[in-house]
């Protein structure tokens, strides 16, 4: 299969999924769970500012974000153009069991939107973190659950416990290093914070 045929096939598959979601009038959360096909990457794209996607993933007015788990890279897009990009860290895919619960630390694929943006964000420490720390799990309402500094200087929350946020260990970016969130350098995520609004679409594939 040649490159252009592959692009058309991927684009058609994605279009069929999105058309199905629209036809069934799925709510945003349900649509985010659909098993999306990889976006139609433009083969031989030259990088920042180049045309990277033959067609935008959906009809989006203004800017949107694409995150490639395989490339460990975030792209700020407008129509089919890359406006800016940055290396990211993503979920390790490892698993953990404890306290009668199970977790898999993978970054989810699908369609999301920025739910809220925060500077100097607080992190609600989940049960699995206390298990990893080998500490007793506090009551869900205990104020000790909230910690600062773990999400870097800036965070964009996508819902379902996932965020694009900063890190104090930028040397680990470009790898599968997180518990599911998308990590960026503090400088990069601050820039992204000022470029997009609450409600901006985020496509993870």
C-alpha positions as a Python dict, from the first residue, in 0.01 Angstrom:
ca = {
    (1, 'X'): (0, 0, 0),
    (2, 'X'): (148, 338, -94),
    (3, 'X'): (159, 637, 144),
    (4, 'X'): (-132, 829, -6),
    (5, 'X'): (-357, 523, -5),
    (6, 'X'): (-271, 463, 361),
    (7, 'X'): (-362, 822, 449),
    (8, 'X'): (-697, 790, 270),
    (9, 'X'): (-773, 464, 447),
    (10, 'X'): (-695, 605, 793),
    (11, 'X'): (-891, 922, 722),
    (12, 'X'): (-1192, 721, 603),
    (13, 'X'): (-1190, 503, 912),
    (14, 'X'): (-1174, 802, 1143),
    (15, 'X'): (-1447, 977, 947),
    (16, 'X'): (-1672, 672, 979),
    (17, 'X'): (-1630, 666, 1357),
    (18, 'X'): (-1707, 1037, 1388),
    (19, 'X'): (-2006, 1005, 1156),
    (20, 'X'): (-2138, 720, 1371),
    (21, 'X'): (-2106, 933, 1685),
    (22, 'X'): (-2294, 1220, 1520),
    (23, 'X'): (-2567, 994, 1381),
    (24, 'X'): (-2629, 836, 1719),
    (25, 'X'): (-2621, 1178, 1893),
    (26, 'X'): (-2376, 1046, 2151),
    (27, 'X'): (-2291, 1277, 2442),
    (28, 'X'): (-1934, 1407, 2455),
    (29, 'X'): (-1826, 1156, 2722),
    (30, 'X'): (-1962, 860, 2529),
    (31, 'X'): (-1802, 978, 2207),
    (32, 'X'): (-1467, 997, 2385),
    (33, 'X'): (-1486, 622, 2450),
    (34, 'X'): (-1513, 527, 2082),
    (35, 'X'): (-1216, 326, 1954),
    (36, 'X'): (-1067, 585, 1721),
    (37, 'X'): (-835, 482, 1441),
    (38, 'X'): (-495, 657, 1415),
    (39, 'X'): (-519, 1004, 1263),
    (40, 'X'): (-413, 1041, 902),
    (41, 'X'): (-48, 1139, 937),
    (42, 'X'): (97, 1318, 639),
    (43, 'X'): (401, 1113, 538),
    (44, 'X'): (721, 1310, 511),
    (45, 'X'): (586, 1614, 698),
    (46, 'X'): (861, 1868, 751),
    (47, 'X'): (786, 1959, 1113),
    (48, 'X'): (664, 2274, 1282),
    (49, 'X'): (457, 2494, 1056),
    (50, 'X'): (425, 2222, 791),
    (51, 'X'): (105, 2060, 672),
    (52, 'X'): (92, 1749, 888),
    (53, 'X'): (-262, 1619, 839),
    (54, 'X'): (-430, 1596, 502),
    (55, 'X'): (-763, 1681, 668),
    (56, 'X'): (-840, 1808, 1020),
    (57, 'X'): (-969, 1521, 1241),
    (58, 'X'): (-1309, 1689, 1280),
    (59, 'X'): (-1468, 2020, 1190),
    (60, 'X'): (-1296, 2244, 1441),
    (61, 'X'): (-1298, 2621, 1434),
    (62, 'X'): (-979, 2761, 1573),
    (63, 'X'): (-698, 2579, 1750),
    (64, 'X'): (-697, 2223, 1875),
    (65, 'X'): (-442, 1981, 2020),
    (66, 'X'): (-321, 1645, 1888),
    (67, 'X'): (-111, 1417, 2110),
    (68, 'X'): (77, 1128, 1949),
    (69, 'X'): (157, 858, 2203),
    (70, 'X'): (390, 681, 1960),
    (71, 'X'): (591, 999, 1897),
    (72, 'X'): (565, 1130, 2254),
    (73, 'X'): (476, 1464, 2104),
    (74, 'X'): (201, 1724, 2141),
    (75, 'X'): (96, 1934, 1841),
    (76, 'X'): (-93, 2263, 1858),
    (77, 'X'): (-295, 2265, 1537),
    (78, 'X'): (-511, 2499, 1331),
    (79, 'X'): (-687, 2333, 1039),
    (80, 'X'): (-415, 2107, 893),
    (81, 'X'): (-118, 2317, 1007),
    (82, 'X'): (116, 2263, 1298),
    (83, 'X'): (151, 2592, 1484),
    (84, 'X'): (381, 2458, 1756),
    (85, 'X'): (486, 2126, 1906),
    (86, 'X'): (658, 1992, 2215),
    (87, 'X'): (791, 1663, 2349),
    (88, 'X'): (577, 1494, 2617),
    (89, 'X'): (587, 1205, 2862),
    (90, 'X'): (298, 957, 2865),
    (91, 'X'): (163, 660, 3062),
    (92, 'X'): (383, 360, 3135),
    (93, 'X'): (110, 100, 3085),
    (94, 'X'): (214, -75, 3406),
    (95, 'X'): (-39, -223, 3649),
    (96, 'X'): (-84, -208, 4024),
    (97, 'X'): (-307, -391, 4270),
    (98, 'X'): (-380, -309, 4632),
    (99, 'X'): (-655, -233, 4882),
    (100, 'X'): (-892, -444, 4673),
    (101, 'X'): (-838, -227, 4364),
    (102, 'X'): (-656, -252, 4031),
    (103, 'X'): (-506, 20, 3814),
    (104, 'X'): (-346, 37, 3471),
    (105, 'X'): (-134, 343, 3412),
    (106, 'X'): (-193, 403, 3041),
    (107, 'X'): (-275, 731, 2871),
    (108, 'X'): (-625, 691, 2726),
    (109, 'X'): (-686, 739, 2356),
    (110, 'X'): (-982, 932, 2222),
    (111, 'X'): (-1140, 1276, 2201),
    (112, 'X'): (-1134, 1508, 2502),
    (113, 'X'): (-1179, 1876, 2575),
    (114, 'X'): (-998, 2103, 2818),
    (115, 'X'): (-1226, 2111, 3124),
    (116, 'X'): (-1033, 2368, 3324),
    (117, 'X'): (-693, 2536, 3343),
    (118, 'X'): (-492, 2604, 3658),
    (119, 'X'): (-171, 2779, 3751),
    (120, 'X'): (12, 2638, 4054),
    (121, 'X'): (-232, 2344, 4052),
    (122, 'X'): (-313, 2120, 4345),
    (123, 'X'): (-318, 1743, 4297),
    (124, 'X'): (-575, 1522, 4464),
    (125, 'X'): (-359, 1225, 4566),
    (126, 'X'): (-532, 900, 4461),
    (127, 'X'): (-532, 571, 4650),
    (128, 'X'): (-268, 416, 4425),
    (129, 'X'): (-13, 682, 4518),
    (130, 'X'): (-40, 588, 4887),
    (131, 'X'): (2, 222, 4795),
    (132, 'X'): (316, 306, 4597),
    (133, 'X'): (442, 513, 4889),
    (134, 'X'): (360, 224, 5125),
    (135, 'X'): (153, 461, 5339),
    (136, 'X'): (-195, 420, 5490),
    (137, 'X'): (-473, 545, 5262),
    (138, 'X'): (-642, 849, 5423),
    (139, 'X'): (-1014, 924, 5416),
    (140, 'X'): (-1128, 1062, 5078),
    (141, 'X'): (-1223, 1394, 5242),
    (142, 'X'): (-895, 1434, 5433),
    (143, 'X'): (-726, 1765, 5337),
    (144, 'X'): (-391, 1582, 5333),
    (145, 'X'): (-500, 1440, 4998),
    (146, 'X'): (-428, 1774, 4828),
    (147, 'X'): (-65, 1842, 4737),
    (148, 'X'): (106, 2118, 4543),
    (149, 'X'): (407, 2079, 4318),
    (150, 'X'): (332, 1733, 4182),
    (151, 'X'): (176, 1874, 3862),
    (152, 'X'): (445, 2130, 3795),
    (153, 'X'): (354, 2497, 3758),
    (154, 'X'): (57, 2461, 3520),
    (155, 'X'): (-213, 2205, 3438),
    (156, 'X'): (-487, 2161, 3177),
    (157, 'X'): (-745, 1912, 3304),
    (158, 'X'): (-916, 1688, 3048),
    (159, 'X'): (-1145, 1497, 3287),
    (160, 'X'): (-1144, 1130, 3389),
    (161, 'X'): (-839, 1192, 3607),
    (162, 'X'): (-621, 1294, 3309),
    (163, 'X'): (-435, 1621, 3270),
    (164, 'X'): (-167, 1784, 3057),
    (165, 'X'): (70, 1924, 3317),
    (166, 'X'): (421, 2030, 3398),
    (167, 'X'): (700, 1832, 3558),
    (168, 'X'): (1003, 1892, 3774),
    (169, 'X'): (1191, 1621, 3581),
    (170, 'X'): (1200, 1737, 3218),
    (171, 'X'): (1490, 1501, 3149),
    (172, 'X'): (1238, 1212, 3151),
    (173, 'X'): (1019, 1355, 2875),
    (174, 'X'): (999, 1164, 2548),
    (175, 'X'): (933, 839, 2733),
    (176, 'X'): (652, 638, 2893),
    (177, 'X'): (699, 775, 3243),
    (178, 'X'): (363, 885, 3387),
    (179, 'X'): (65, 722, 3553),
    (180, 'X'): (-153, 824, 3257),
    (181, 'X'): (-124, 1201, 3241),
    (182, 'X'): (61, 1389, 2968),
    (183, 'X'): (371, 1558, 3108),
    (184, 'X'): (545, 1857, 2952),
    (185, 'X'): (820, 2091, 3064),
    (186, 'X'): (689, 2370, 3284),
    (187, 'X'): (785, 2625, 3019),
    (188, 'X'): (604, 2437, 2741),
    (189, 'X'): (279, 2382, 2929),
    (190, 'X'): (273, 2748, 3037),
    (191, 'X'): (297, 2845, 2670),
    (192, 'X'): (14, 2604, 2582),
    (193, 'X'): (-194, 2743, 2870),
    (194, 'X'): (-194, 3086, 2704),
    (195, 'X'): (-262, 2951, 2353),
    (196, 'X'): (-583, 2754, 2412),
    (197, 'X'): (-909, 2804, 2599),
    (198, 'X'): (-1134, 2587, 2814),
    (199, 'X'): (-1332, 2371, 2572),
    (200, 'X'): (-1047, 2328, 2323),
    (201, 'X'): (-1058, 1980, 2163),
    (202, 'X'): (-771, 1743, 2249),
    (203, 'X'): (-721, 1429, 2035),
    (204, 'X'): (-501, 1155, 2183),
    (205, 'X'): (-403, 867, 1959),
}
